[in-house]
Amino acid sequence: MMSFARGAAIRSRTLIWLLAACLAFPHISQSADRPGLLLTEDGVRTIRSQLGSVPLFDASLAAVKREVDQEIAKGIETPIPKDFSGGYTHQRHKQNFFVAQKAGVLYQILEDPKYAIYVRDMLFQYEAMYGSLPLHPQERSYARGRLFWQCLNDSNWLVYMSQAYDTIYDFLSEQERQKLEDNLFRPFADFLSLDNPQFFNRVHNHSTWGNAAVGMIGLVMDDQELIERALYGVKDADVDVSARDNDGGFIRVDGQKAGFLANVDAPFSPDGYYTEGPYYQRYAMYPFLVFAQALHNLKPELAILEHKDGVLLKAVDALLTLADADGEFFPLNDGQKGMSYNARELVTAVDIAYHFGGGNRQLLSIASQQGQVLLDDTGIAVAIAVRDNQAAPFRKTSVNLSDGPNGRQGGVAVLRQGNEDLALVFKYSAQGLSHGHYDKLSYSLYERGTEVLQDYGLVRFVNIGQKGGGNYLPENATWAKQTVAHNTIVQNETSHFGGEYEIGSRHHSVLHFFDASDPRVQIASANDANAYPGTKLQRTVALIQDESLDRPYLLDVFRVTSSVSNRYDLPFYFMGQVISTNFSFSTPPALQALGSGHGYEHLYLEAQGEPASDSSQVTWLNQGRFYTLTTATLPGDTLLFTRIGANDPDFNLRRDPGLMVRRDQAEATVFASIVENHGSYSPVSELALNATGSIEGLAVTLDSDEYTALTIRQATGLSSMLIIANADASADANHRLEVGGQFFQWSGPYKFLPRAESPR
């Protein structure tokens, strides 16, 4: 903490500078309060006054102190960079920036100079080496860093080190600050931005980190040029737009806005959905929110937290709803399974959203589950509210999140029944930048956090050096991104858009309707006319709670319309062990790949059968629960049991099972399926309960351009019907339809008719 006299002197000098600076940048003002990025003078005073009386904050402080004290005892090491992520030098420099940021906070809170000395000494070790560092020796990245193999990680370093520098700024002499800024921080910021505009001037999570890094060090240094560069990008940058990034996406910068504000405007929809998907939204929320908080503190006139109708704070709510019952994020696009809102980025997001977003009490229950808070103004606010019993349960409901900067590029619908007894995430979004997959109208299904039908996620072992340096593996492109890796239609064994990024980036699916108003039927429907030229896809998914059944079930209706005959494959990647089928099948004498490209080369064919009736069924067991897939089949259909893992010499893929329904020589057709969860099995009592499902059959009773009607037959003799309006799905449309000699009238996009008697 600086003295009043020193603070007054600094503010006086800054005021003189501001008068000149405002001539060049009239819409920007500057404050010189130290610290000021995340931890403020007022925050420090509040924290010190509350120490010992706020359990969540006190526990967080104690844990950070233990960690930092252990690192101080080890000494400071800044090795010459040589490794990919997961390697020693990578991990050491990563640990350094985490610890330095924490040590600076401890200095402010505890007023112990050993923490400031530690940060100072570490910064000067980096200052001594940075000027002579060449580009990182690993050459894989489109934008190689110096400390790390890519500029992305160099930006991570600067985002955290900016905070560390801010906390010890007044501990350092003017000469020390000048040396660090001239030899380390300004060259570092210039390298990320001026020297690497193909990295800095994008709309992508990479660039968000770069923008935040340059902007935050600019705020600490009172460097107006760096702040402007961070907000608006590098002007007149010479960039090779034909280059591809590490994930195969093109570097697009010509003719587009760049900088932090562009990265807020373009990837986020008005609902707060981030087009790259929740895994990368989680990763990017840290730079988005910490830079926004710093701008809020030091540049309040920018009103950054109100920008685009407060989208950064909305994004926290959107991200939290894109998680299963266990808090693990749905692996849309490139996403590592198991990432959850216990991640450090979500601790930051929850604390900032609570503090600046109006005090949503539901966020406090998430903070309690996380078991830690930030050691700053937002963390102490959350901890005090938790202590004072302000927390309310976090409730997740069905929600439809739009995609695209204006919310008109498709979206993601999450349907939930009960206390997440079933949860379905339905993807009808835009491509999702370079991390997108070719999976239009795909979905995954969960029961209370357990995967029932899975999305594979990414092929990467993050930070495990033995697996490709911890980076994306080749099978991410050849398998995980391909359409056949998802629970959606594949036409003629070719991925959507031919698996071409540029084509896929020009198109998105379109919402047909979404309705969560009836607790019995949570339903969404979407269309896509671009995945395959000349073919129209329409998928409707519903979670239905029929009063005659104990548990809700999924009804899935996939209409395909084409003017020519095609082969259609619809895979279901179930999780568990097959228990029974109602059709016979044969197994090949040797395992062979199902195809030769578009992901088919990674699927073993394990068995093949033909339907024995109009409804084919497979029952499997997973984690003590039974599930049955009932799918309406036609004569000539083929049922293929598959397993992932063919042509995988390095064992990069999981050996997960699937069932594929194949329909040949079809133009207009409907795939209709039900997934029900039923019964249980205990290995302790060795007792199986309700191991046979309640659904006996499923039939497409009517299908036309205007309507599709499905009849669901139960083993008890009861039946129900769902009618979908294919043409006019507006909420106020009136419909009258004859189905099987009966007339039905209703308003809206669908009609559900439960509990009719089936003819026996």
C-alpha positions, 0 to 999 in steps of 0.5 A: 500500500502506498502512503498518502503523500506518495499517492498524492504526488503520483496522482498530481503527475498523472493529472498533468500527463492526462491533460496531454494524453486526452488530446490524443485519446479523448475517450480514455482517462487514467487512474493511478491508484495502486493496486488497481487491477483486481485488488484495490486499496478499498478491497485491501482495507476490507480484507484486513478488517475481516481477517479471521471472521470469514471462514471461506476467505480465511481458508483460501488465504491459508491455502495460498499462503502454504503454496507460496511459502513452499515455493519461496523455500524452493527458490526461483527457477527460470529455465531456458524454454525447450518443452511443449505443454506438459514438459518441465520448462513449460510447467515451471514457467507456468507455475511461476506466473501463478505463484507470483500473482498469489505472492503479490496478493499476500504482500498486500494483505499480510504486509510481509515484504518477503512476498514482494521481494520474491515477486521482485526477484522473479521479475528481474530474473525474467528481465535478465533473460528475456532480451536474449531469448530467441523464439521457442525451439518447438516450431509447431505453432502459427505464433511461436512464443519465447517463454512458451511454445506458443504466444497463447501461453506467453499471454497467460504469463503476462496476464498473471504477471501484470497482476503481480507487478500491480501489487508490488508497484509501490514496493519497487523504486522508480529505477526498478520499475523503469528497468522492468518496463523497458527491458521486460514488459514493453518488449513482451507486449510488443512481441505479442502484438506488433510482432505477431498480428496473426495471433493478436488481431483475431477473433478467437480465445487465443487473441483474447488472452493476448489482448488482455495481456497487453491491456493489463500491463498497459494499465499498470504502466499507464501506457496509453498506446498499449491500452488502445492496442489491446482494445482495438488491435494492431492497426495496418497489420500485415497478416498472411490470411492463408495461414492456419492455426494449431487446430486447422482454422484459418487466420482471418483478420483482413476486413474484420475488427480486432482487439478486446472489444471485437472479441467481446462483440463477435464470439458471444451471442446476446444470451452469453453463449460463446461460439467455440463452446463451453470448454473454451468459454471456460478458458477464455472467461478468465482474461475476459473477466479480469481485464474487464474488472481492471477496466471497470476499476481504472477506466470506468468511463468505458462501462465495459461490464455494460458493453453489449448489454452486459454480455460478459456477466450473462456469459457466466450464467450461460456457462454454468447452465452448460454443465451437467448435474455434477457441474461438468461442462458439456463437451461441445466442439473441442472439449475435454470431459471432466472440466467443471465449474470447480476450475480456477477460471470459474472461481474467478467467473463466479466471484466477479459475476456475483460482485458486479452482477447484482449479487445473484445469491444462487452463485454463492452456492456454487462458490461454496461448492468450489471451496475457495474464493479469490483474494481480492475485492470480489472474493471477500464480497462472496465470502462475507455473503456465504458467511452470512447465509445468503446462499440460495440453491443453484437451479438449472432449467431448460434453456435455449441459447442463441449463437452468433454476435446477433443471436441469429446463427443457430444455437444450443438448447439444453432440455432438462426433466426433473432434478436433471433426471434427464438432461439433453444438450442439442447443438444446432449452432454455427461452426464454432471457429477452429474448435468447431466440429462437423456435427449439425443437429447432434445431441448428447444425453445425461442422467444425473451427470452420467453419460447415456449417449455421449459426445466424444469431445476432443482427442488431446491429453492436455499437458500430458507430455507423452501424448504429443506434447500435451497438444491436439493429436492427429485423431482430433481432426480425423475422428473427433471433428468428423460427423460420424463421431457424433449422434447425428446423420451422416450421408454417403459416409461423408462429413457435413460440408465435406469436412471443409472448415471454410464451407462449414464456417459460412453456414449454421442451423436454424431453430424451428421451435423451442418450448419448455412451457409444459413440464411434461414435454421439454422440446426443441427442433431445428433445421439444416439445409446446408450440411449436404447440398440438396438435402434438408435435415430436421431434427426434433428432440423431446424429454417427455414425462408420461404420467403412466411411466415412472421415469422420463424418456427421450423421443428423437425424430430425425427427418431427412429429405432429398431429391436423390437416393442416399445412404444414411447412417445414424449412430448412437454412442451409448455408454455401457455393456450390451445386455440384450437385443430384439434382433439377431446379429452376426460377428465378423471373423476379424475386426476391420474398419467400417470405412476409409475416411471421414472418421469411418476408418476409426470405427471397427465393425463388431457385429451386423444384424437386420431388424426383426420387427418395425421397432429394433431395441438394444438394452445396455447396463451402465453404472447400475442402470438399464437403458433401452434404445427403441428405434423405428426400423424398415425392411432393408435397414442394417444395424451395425455394432461399432467400436472406436479405435481402428487405425489408431496405432498410438492408442489415442482413442477410447474404445467406446461402443456404438450402434449405427442404424443404416438406411440405403437408397432413401430419399425422404425418410424419418429416423425415430427413436426413444431412449428410456432409462429403467430399473437398476442392478446392484452387484452387492445384492446381485438383484436386477430390477426392471431390467426390461423397458416399458416401451414396446414399440415406436411407429411413424404414423404419418409423415408429410411436409406439413406434419409428422406423427409418432405413436409410442406403444407401451408394454402395458397396452397404453400408447401416446402420440406426438405430432410435430408441425413441420411447416408452420411452427409458430406459437399461435398457429392453429392446426387440424389433422386427421391421423388414423381416422381421428381428428386432432386440433391444437395451437402451437408447434406440437401436440402431445397426446398421452395415455391412449389405449392401444389396440391389442 
